[in-house]
Amino acid sequence: MTEKSFAQGLRQLIFCLAAALLFVYGFLPLLTDSVPILGRMSHYLNENGIDPTRYYFTDIEAVTDAENHMEEVMMNVKKPALPGEED
């Protein structure tokens, strides 16, 4: 196996970083603007000042409360009787 020189490794690192930045800041915004549902979601988040990267870290108590409520509701739901079964 051949070893790469420092310059080749650095060049590849810079190329990969540039490709990642181009993908995140070039391709993904174009995708968001071209797909209607993604555009609506993005507009809603921006309009309401919601930062989706921070949501789950700041509302952990709210998420826990919602999970507990959902478990409680699901435990108290009556299951419909199957045909031929009687209560």
C-alpha positions in Angstrom: 0.0 0.0 0.0 1.4 3.4 -0.9 1.5 6.1 1.7 0.1 9.6 0.9 2.1 12.7 1.4 1.0 15.3 3.9 0.0 17.6 1.0 -2.2 14.9 -0.6 -3.9 14.2 2.7 -4.5 17.9 3.3 -5.9 18.4 -0.2 -8.3 15.5 0.3 -9.4 16.8 3.7 -10.1 20.3 2.2 -11.9 18.7 -0.8 -14.2 16.7 1.6 -14.9 19.7 3.8 -15.8 21.8 0.7 -18.0 19.0 -0.6 -19.8 18.8 2.8 -20.3 22.5 3.0 -21.6 22.7 -0.6 -24.0 19.9 0.2 -25.3 21.5 3.4 -25.4 25.1 2.3 -26.0 24.6 -1.5 -27.9 21.4 -2.3 -30.1 21.1 0.8 -31.6 24.7 0.5 -32.3 24.0 -3.2 -34.0 20.8 -2.2 -36.0 22.6 0.5 -37.2 25.3 -1.9 -38.1 22.8 -4.7 -40.2 20.4 -2.6 -43.4 22.2 -1.5 -44.0 20.4 1.8 -40.4 21.0 2.9 -40.7 24.7 1.9 -43.9 25.0 4.0 -42.2 23.4 7.0 -39.1 25.6 6.7 -41.3 28.7 6.4 -43.3 27.7 9.5 -40.2 27.1 11.5 -38.6 30.4 10.5 -41.9 32.4 11.0 -42.4 31.0 14.5 -38.7 31.4 15.6 -38.3 27.6 16.1 -34.8 26.3 16.0 -35.2 22.6 15.3 -31.6 21.8 16.5 -32.5 22.9 20.0 -36.1 21.7 20.4 -35.5 18.4 22.1 -32.8 19.7 24.4 -34.9 22.6 25.8 -38.3 20.8 26.1 -37.2 17.5 27.7 -39.8 17.9 30.5 -42.6 18.6 27.9 -41.6 15.5 25.9 -41.6 13.3 29.1 -45.0 14.6 30.1 -46.3 13.9 26.6 -45.0 10.4 26.7 -46.5 9.7 30.1 -49.8 11.1 29.0 -49.8 8.9 25.9 -49.0 5.8 27.9 -51.8 6.6 30.3 -54.3 7.2 27.5 -53.3 4.0 25.7 -53.7 1.9 28.8 -57.3 3.2 29.3 -58.5 2.7 25.7 -61.2 0.1 25.3 -60.4 -2.3 22.5 -63.3 -2.9 20.1 -64.9 -6.3 20.3 -64.2 -8.7 17.4 -67.1 -9.9 15.4 -68.8 -12.8 17.2 -67.5 -11.7 20.7 -69.8 -10.4 23.4 -69.0 -8.1 26.3 
